[in-house]
Amino acid sequence: MNLCNPRFSATQYALLSSLMAVSRDILVAPAGILAKTTGWPIFFIISIIAALPGLLLLPFFAPWNQQPLAVLRPGIIDEL
């Protein structure tokens, strides 16, 4: 949700979550075939290697201990 524009947060969240679900739905059948041909230990290692790029990008897109962004209310410019 940090990446979404507050004015369009519902639409952007729906689009981004459906995009995530597409990859989950498309990769299910090939993953079963891959697990059957390689065996569970090798498939587990392949899964770890496939997950590493996303895990390495986490600090850039979801940093820990980040200060919350100030949300501007309408009329706050007049108060400053």
Secondary structure, 3 states (H helix, E strand, C coil): CCCCCHHHHHHHHHHHHHHHHHHHHHCHHHHHHHHHHHCHHHHHHHHHHHHHHHHHHHHHHCCCCCCCCCCCCCCHHHHC
